[in-house]
């Protein structure tokens, strides 16, 4: 297989806006990162759906009741906060912290080809799910969707430069 450079997404989904918090425009944020406060490291967020994002400046934040709540510039009351409910929270990929060799962000895996140990193509990664027990690759090939646990020993290799994930998984699973 020839080596190719993946084009990384401009925006990375890092969370989702939940219900309003209080009456002054604060929102609950469901984060998709390891630590609740990781979104607080970004002064500007994109909010929206399906790739259509509007920029908002983060004014203030706090960890509250096991989750993150945030105040965004221009959102000053509960009705404005309610309009943001369900929006994705995205940050520019270029602003993510640098990784060590061999590490990757989940967002970098979306769009990669998944091959099994026999070299057979299982499909393309559409998303990753966090199930609590372990992450799961959602792999689609035509109408067929496979849910493949993203754990060792099933996960054999991630080759970012080639855009390939190799797994120990049969075509008929």
Phi and psi restraints in degrees (value plus and minus 20) as a CYANA .aco file:
   2 UNK   PHI     -95.4   -55.4
   2 UNK   PSI     126.7   166.7
   3 UNK   PHI     -97.4   -57.4
   3 UNK   PSI     118.4   158.4
   4 UNK   PHI    -161.9  -121.9
   4 UNK   PSI     136.3   176.3
   5 UNK   PHI    -118.1   -78.1
   5 UNK   PSI     106.1   146.1
   6 UNK   PHI     -93.8   -53.8
   6 UNK   PSI     123.0   163.0
   7 UNK   PHI    -112.4   -72.4
   7 UNK   PSI      97.5   137.5
   8 UNK   PHI     -95.3   -55.3
   8 UNK   PSI     130.5   170.5
   9 UNK   PHI     -85.7   -45.7
   9 UNK   PSI     127.6   167.6
  10 UNK   PHI     -87.9   -47.9
  10 UNK   PSI     -60.7   -20.7
  11 UNK   PHI    -134.9   -94.9
  11 UNK   PSI     125.6   165.6
  12 UNK   PHI    -140.8  -100.8
  12 UNK   PSI     106.2   146.2
  13 UNK   PHI     -92.8   -52.8
  13 UNK   PSI     102.4   142.4
  14 UNK   PHI    -136.5   -96.5
  14 UNK   PSI     -25.1    14.9
  15 UNK   PHI     156.3   196.3
  15 UNK   PSI    -190.8  -150.8
  16 UNK   PHI    -164.7  -124.7
  16 UNK   PSI     122.5   162.5
  17 UNK   PHI     -98.6   -58.6
  17 UNK   PSI     112.7   152.7
  18 UNK   PHI    -122.8   -82.8
  18 UNK   PSI    -162.2  -122.2
  19 UNK   PHI     -96.3   -56.3
  19 UNK   PSI     140.0   180.0
  20 UNK   PHI     -82.2   -42.2
  20 UNK   PSI     134.5   174.5
  21 UNK   PHI    -143.6  -103.6
  21 UNK   PSI      86.1   126.1
  22 UNK   PHI      60.5   100.5
  22 UNK   PSI    -185.3  -145.3
  23 UNK   PHI    -130.8   -90.8
  23 UNK   PSI     -20.0    20.0
  24 UNK   PHI    -121.3   -81.3
  24 UNK   PSI      -0.7    39.3
  25 UNK   PHI      73.0   113.0
  25 UNK   PSI     -18.3    21.7
  26 UNK   PHI     -89.0   -49.0
  26 UNK   PSI     131.8   171.8
  27 UNK   PHI    -147.0  -107.0
  27 UNK   PSI     129.3   169.3
  28 UNK   PHI    -102.4   -62.4
  28 UNK   PSI     121.6   161.6
  29 UNK   PHI    -145.6  -105.6
  29 UNK   PSI     105.0   145.0
  30 UNK   PHI    -112.8   -72.8
  30 UNK   PSI      88.6   128.6
  31 UNK   PHI    -108.1   -68.1
  31 UNK   PSI     128.3   168.3
  32 UNK   PHI    -124.8   -84.8
  32 UNK   PSI      -2.8    37.2
  33 UNK   PHI    -128.3   -88.3
  33 UNK   PSI     151.0   191.0
  34 UNK   PHI     -83.4   -43.4
  34 UNK   PSI     -62.1   -22.1
  35 UNK   PHI    -129.0   -89.0
  35 UNK   PSI     122.6   162.6
  36 UNK   PHI     -80.6   -40.6
  36 UNK   PSI     -53.6   -13.6
  37 UNK   PHI    -111.2   -71.2
  37 UNK   PSI     -13.6    26.4
  38 UNK   PHI     -81.0   -41.0
  38 UNK   PSI     -52.9   -12.9
  39 UNK   PHI     -88.7   -48.7
  39 UNK   PSI     -39.9     0.1
  40 UNK   PHI     -88.6   -48.6
  40 UNK   PSI     -34.1     5.9
  41 UNK   PHI     -98.5   -58.5
  41 UNK   PSI     -26.0    14.0
  42 UNK   PHI    -132.4   -92.4
  42 UNK   PSI      99.3   139.3
  43 UNK   PHI     -90.3   -50.3
  43 UNK   PSI     -44.5    -4.5
  44 UNK   PHI    -149.8  -109.8
  44 UNK   PSI     115.4   155.4
  45 UNK   PHI    -137.4   -97.4
  45 UNK   PSI     133.9   173.9
  46 UNK   PHI    -122.7   -82.7
  46 UNK   PSI     114.5   154.5
  47 UNK   PHI    -142.8  -102.8
  47 UNK   PSI     116.7   156.7
  48 UNK   PHI     144.1   184.1
  48 UNK   PSI    -180.6  -140.6
  49 UNK   PHI    -162.1  -122.1
  49 UNK   PSI     131.3   171.3
  50 UNK   PHI      31.5    71.5
  50 UNK   PSI      22.4    62.4
  51 UNK   PHI      61.7   101.7
  51 UNK   PSI     -20.8    19.2
  52 UNK   PHI    -123.9   -83.9
  52 UNK   PSI      84.0   124.0
  53 UNK   PHI    -141.4  -101.4
  53 UNK   PSI     124.2   164.2
  54 UNK   PHI    -133.6   -93.6
  54 UNK   PSI     120.7   160.7
  55 UNK   PHI    -101.3   -61.3
  55 UNK   PSI     118.9   158.9
  56 UNK   PHI    -153.1  -113.1
  56 UNK   PSI     119.6   159.6
  57 UNK   PHI    -110.5   -70.5
  57 UNK   PSI     113.2   153.2
  58 UNK   PHI     -95.6   -55.6
  58 UNK   PSI     101.0   141.0
  59 UNK   PHI    -112.9   -72.9
  59 UNK   PSI     -66.9   -26.9
  60 UNK   PHI    -176.2  -136.2
  60 UNK   PSI     141.3   181.3
  61 UNK   PHI    -176.9  -136.9
  61 UNK   PSI     143.2   183.2
  62 UNK   PHI    -182.7  -142.7
  62 UNK   PSI     133.2   173.2
  63 UNK   PHI    -103.3   -63.3
  63 UNK   PSI     106.9   146.9
  64 UNK   PHI    -159.1  -119.1
  64 UNK   PSI      99.4   139.4
  65 UNK   PHI      37.0    77.0
  65 UNK   PSI      20.8    60.8
  66 UNK   PHI      60.2   100.2
  66 UNK   PSI      -9.6    30.4
  67 UNK   PHI    -163.2  -123.2
  67 UNK   PSI     159.6   199.6
  68 UNK   PHI    -124.9   -84.9
  68 UNK   PSI     116.2   156.2
  69 UNK   PHI    -141.2  -101.2
  69 UNK   PSI     126.8   166.8
  70 UNK   PHI    -162.4  -122.4
  70 UNK   PSI     130.7   170.7
  71 UNK   PHI    -131.2   -91.2
  71 UNK   PSI     109.3   149.3
  72 UNK   PHI    -136.7   -96.7
  72 UNK   PSI     121.9   161.9
  73 UNK   PHI     -76.7   -36.7
  73 UNK   PSI     112.3   152.3
  74 UNK   PHI      68.7   108.7
  74 UNK   PSI     -29.8    10.2
  75 UNK   PHI    -126.5   -86.5
  75 UNK   PSI      81.1   121.1
  76 UNK   PHI    -136.9   -96.9
  76 UNK   PSI     -24.3    15.7
  77 UNK   PHI    -164.7  -124.7
  77 UNK   PSI     149.3   189.3
  78 UNK   PHI     -80.9   -40.9
  78 UNK   PSI     -58.1   -18.1
  79 UNK   PHI     -87.7   -47.7
  79 UNK   PSI     -56.3   -16.3
  80 UNK   PHI     -86.6   -46.6
  80 UNK   PSI     -60.8   -20.8
  81 UNK   PHI     -84.1   -44.1
  81 UNK   PSI     -57.5   -17.5
  82 UNK   PHI     -82.7   -42.7
  82 UNK   PSI     -53.4   -13.4
  83 UNK   PHI     -85.6   -45.6
  83 UNK   PSI     -41.2    -1.2
  84 UNK   PHI    -109.2   -69.2
  84 UNK   PSI     -28.9    11.1
  85 UNK   PHI     -76.1   -36.1
  85 UNK   PSI     109.5   149.5
  86 UNK   PHI      69.0   109.0
  86 UNK   PSI     -27.9    12.1
  87 UNK   PHI     -90.8   -50.8
  87 UNK   PSI     126.0   166.0
  88 UNK   PHI     -93.9   -53.9
  88 UNK   PSI     127.9   167.9
  89 UNK   PHI    -126.5   -86.5
  89 UNK   PSI      99.9   139.9
  90 UNK   PHI    -143.2  -103.2
  90 UNK   PSI     134.6   174.6
  91 UNK   PHI    -151.7  -111.7
  91 UNK   PSI     135.6   175.6
  92 UNK   PHI     -84.0   -44.0
  92 UNK   PSI     113.1   153.1
  93 UNK   PHI     -76.0   -36.0
  93 UNK   PSI     -57.7   -17.7
  94 UNK   PHI     -84.6   -44.6
  94 UNK   PSI     -37.3     2.7
  95 UNK   PHI    -112.7   -72.7
  95 UNK   PSI     -23.0    17.0
  96 UNK   PHI     -88.5   -48.5
  96 UNK   PSI     128.2   168.2
  97 UNK   PHI     -80.3   -40.3
  97 UNK   PSI     127.7   167.7
  98 UNK   PHI     -84.9   -44.9
  98 UNK   PSI     128.0   168.0
  99 UNK   PHI    -127.9   -87.9
  99 UNK   PSI     138.9   178.9
 100 UNK   PHI     -97.0   -57.0
 100 UNK   PSI     138.1   178.1
 101 UNK   PHI     -75.5   -35.5
 101 UNK   PSI     117.1   157.1
 102 UNK   PHI      68.5   108.5
 102 UNK   PSI     -29.7    10.3
 103 UNK   PHI    -115.2   -75.2
 103 UNK   PSI     140.6   180.6
 104 UNK   PHI    -177.0  -137.0
 104 UNK   PSI     140.5   180.5
 105 UNK   PHI    -112.9   -72.9
 105 UNK   PSI     126.9   166.9
 106 UNK   PHI     -75.1   -35.1
 106 UNK   PSI     -59.0   -19.0
 107 UNK   PHI     -81.1   -41.1
 107 UNK   PSI     -45.2    -5.2
 108 UNK   PHI     -92.0   -52.0
 108 UNK   PSI     -38.7     1.3
 109 UNK   PHI    -104.4   -64.4
 109 UNK   PSI     -42.3    -2.3
 110 UNK   PHI     -84.5   -44.5
 110 UNK   PSI     109.9   149.9
 111 UNK   PHI      75.5   115.5
 111 UNK   PSI     -28.4    11.6
 112 UNK   PHI     -97.8   -57.8
 112 UNK   PSI     130.9   170.9
 113 UNK   PHI     -98.2   -58.2
 113 UNK   PSI     124.0   164.0
 114 UNK   PHI    -134.9   -94.9
 114 UNK   PSI     101.9   141.9
 115 UNK   PHI    -135.8   -95.8
 115 UNK   PSI     128.3   168.3
 116 UNK   PHI    -111.9   -71.9
 116 UNK   PSI     159.1   199.1
 117 UNK   PHI     -86.5   -46.5
 117 UNK   PSI     -37.2     2.8
 118 UNK   PHI    -107.1   -67.1
 118 UNK   PSI     -19.5    20.5
 119 UNK   PHI      64.4   104.4
 119 UNK   PSI     -10.8    29.2
 120 UNK   PHI    -103.8   -63.8
 120 UNK   PSI     118.8   158.8
 121 UNK   PHI    -100.6   -60.6
 121 UNK   PSI     105.1   145.1
 122 UNK   PHI    -113.8   -73.8
 122 UNK   PSI     -41.9    -1.9
 123 UNK   PHI     122.2   162.2
 123 UNK   PSI    -179.9  -139.9
 124 UNK   PHI    -138.4   -98.4
 124 UNK   PSI     119.5   159.5
 125 UNK   PHI     -89.7   -49.7
 125 UNK   PSI     101.8   141.8
 126 UNK   PHI    -116.3   -76.3
 126 UNK   PSI     -53.5   -13.5
 127 UNK   PHI    -189.8  -149.8
 127 UNK   PSI     151.2   191.2
 128 UNK   PHI    -140.2  -100.2
 128 UNK   PSI     120.5   160.5
 129 UNK   PHI    -133.4   -93.4
 129 UNK   PSI     120.8   160.8
 130 UNK   PHI    -119.9   -79.9
 130 UNK   PSI      94.5   134.5
 131 UNK   PHI    -118.3   -78.3
 131 UNK   PSI     -27.0    13.0
 132 UNK   PHI      80.4   120.4
 132 UNK   PSI     -68.7   -28.7
 133 UNK   PHI     -97.3   -57.3
 133 UNK   PSI     -65.4   -25.4
 134 UNK   PHI    -189.3  -149.3
 134 UNK   PSI     139.7   179.7
 135 UNK   PHI     -89.5   -49.5
 135 UNK   PSI     135.1   175.1
 136 UNK   PHI    -150.8  -110.8
 136 UNK   PSI     111.2   151.2
 137 UNK   PHI    -100.7   -60.7
 137 UNK   PSI     111.5   151.5
 138 UNK   PHI    -119.4   -79.4
 138 UNK   PSI      91.1   131.1
 139 UNK   PHI    -135.3   -95.3
 139 UNK   PSI     107.0   147.0
 140 UNK   PHI    -138.7   -98.7
 140 UNK   PSI     117.1   157.1
 141 UNK   PHI    -157.6  -117.6
 141 UNK   PSI      84.8   124.8
 142 UNK   PHI      43.2    83.2
 142 UNK   PSI    -144.7  -104.7
 143 UNK   PHI    -107.9   -67.9
 143 UNK   PSI     -32.1     7.9
 144 UNK   PHI    -103.7   -63.7
 144 UNK   PSI     113.0   153.0
 145 UNK   PHI    -142.5  -102.5
 145 UNK   PSI     112.2   152.2
 146 UNK   PHI    -136.3   -96.3
 146 UNK   PSI     121.0   161.0
 147 UNK   PHI    -129.9   -89.9
 147 UNK   PSI      90.1   130.1
 148 UNK   PHI    -134.0   -94.0
 148 UNK   PSI     100.1   140.1
 149 UNK   PHI     -76.8   -36.8
 149 UNK   PSI     112.0   152.0
 150 UNK   PHI    -115.6   -75.6
 150 UNK   PSI      45.4    85.4
 151 UNK   PHI    -159.7  -119.7
 151 UNK   PSI     137.1   177.1
 152 UNK   PHI     -97.6   -57.6
 152 UNK   PSI     122.7   162.7
 153 UNK   PHI    -111.0   -71.0
 153 UNK   PSI     -19.3    20.7
 154 UNK   PHI     -84.0   -44.0
 154 UNK   PSI     -60.7   -20.7
 155 UNK   PHI    -100.2   -60.2
 155 UNK   PSI      96.4   136.4
 156 UNK   PHI    -118.5   -78.5
 156 UNK   PSI     -59.4   -19.4
 157 UNK   PHI    -185.1  -145.1
 157 UNK   PSI     122.5   162.5
 158 UNK   PHI    -136.9   -96.9
 158 UNK   PSI      97.2   137.2
 159 UNK   PHI    -132.7   -92.7
 159 UNK   PSI      67.3   107.3
 160 UNK   PHI     -77.2   -37.2
 160 UNK   PSI     -66.6   -26.6
 161 UNK   PHI     -81.3   -41.3
 161 UNK   PSI     -49.9    -9.9
 162 UNK   PHI    -113.5   -73.5
 162 UNK   PSI     -33.8     6.2
 163 UNK   PHI      53.8    93.8
 163 UNK   PSI      15.3    55.3
 164 UNK   PHI    -149.9  -109.9
 164 UNK   PSI     117.3   157.3
 165 UNK   PHI    -136.9   -96.9
 165 UNK   PSI     106.8   146.8
 166 UNK   PHI    -125.8   -85.8
 166 UNK   PSI     111.7   151.7
 167 UNK   PHI    -152.0  -112.0
 167 UNK   PSI     139.0   179.0
 168 UNK   PHI    -114.7   -74.7
 168 UNK   PSI      66.8   106.8
 169 UNK   PHI    -172.2  -132.2
 169 UNK   PSI     111.5   151.5
 170 UNK   PHI    -103.8   -63.8
 170 UNK   PSI     137.2   177.2
 171 UNK   PHI     -82.7   -42.7
 171 UNK   PSI     -50.1   -10.1
 172 UNK   PHI    -115.0   -75.0
 172 UNK   PSI     -11.1    28.9
